[in-house]
């Protein structure tokens, strides 16, 4: 009997949005050693190295490369560390076998921020108001469509409302409201089922075809390129091969001068 009750409780819990934010920390020795100096970021960036790619370093300031990424690829920066005046972000990816995770660090100056809900708040926050409605339209919907921000055209998640859903606990908890030029109210959900900062169209919560009236602005990136295998680690690598060629030319010049130039004799 107790097992059945426990199963019912678990199933009911899974049907509801998650409120407890699970803080996932990277398994990284440098991060663990300097945890108190980290600033939480958790935002997406485009790789934008000067030479078309970027080396992911073992730790901030290190020349030891863990892996490389080409311009245009996304990196999710979890935390940022200040190494003097330089800012470094920690990233993670699956290992080749897909069983574990590996971490690395990238210079923030070589990244371009991907427009997100925080960017939207920075741009339109002065227009936000408090919600004074009763969620009547939302409570009557059989599906809720969550957007990355109002007018983005990007759906973050869709949630099918369980039959006979109880809304007594104020599950939605809309913090801010934005009204678009067509008069639709959008509610900002600080946290919903594991996703931060999503928006719900309070007047049309089930519509997946709301046009993108505020898409993400275009980002100018340097052309992508394949890393030079002969290059040293770092952004695009230090051109040791080019340095060697220049040194060779200089040495050859010195030899030619010694062979063909002879000082005048009295």
Number of C-alpha atoms within 10 A of each C-alpha: 6 7 8 9 10 11 12 12 11 11 11 11 11 11 14 16 15 15 13 10 12 8 6 7 11 18 12 17 12 16 21 12 9 10 13 9 12 17 13 12 13 15 16 17 19 20 26 27 26 16 18 20 27 29 25 27 25 21 21 21 15 13 16 16 17 15 15 17 20 21 23 21 13 17 23 17 20 19 21 22 22 14 11 6 6 12 16 24 27 29 21 18 14 11 11 9 7 8 7 9 14 16 22 24 27 28 24 19 13 17 22 20 16 18 19 17 20 14 14 16 17 10 10 11 14 9 12 16 13 11 18 8 8 9 15 10 14 19 17 11 13 14 17 21 21 27 25 23 29 28 18 20 18 17 17 15 14 14 15 12 17 12 7 6 12 12 10 6 7 10 14 18 14 20 13 18 23 24 15 14 8 6 9 15 18 25 28 29 21 16 19 21 15 11 17 15 18 22 29 25 26 23 16 17 22 21 12 16 9 16 12 12 12 13 14 17 8 8 12 10 16 15 14 19 16 14 20 14 8 11 15 18 23 21 23 21 18 14 13 12 12 11 11 11 11 12 12 12 12 12 12 12 12 11 12 11 11 11 9 7 9 8 6 5 4 3
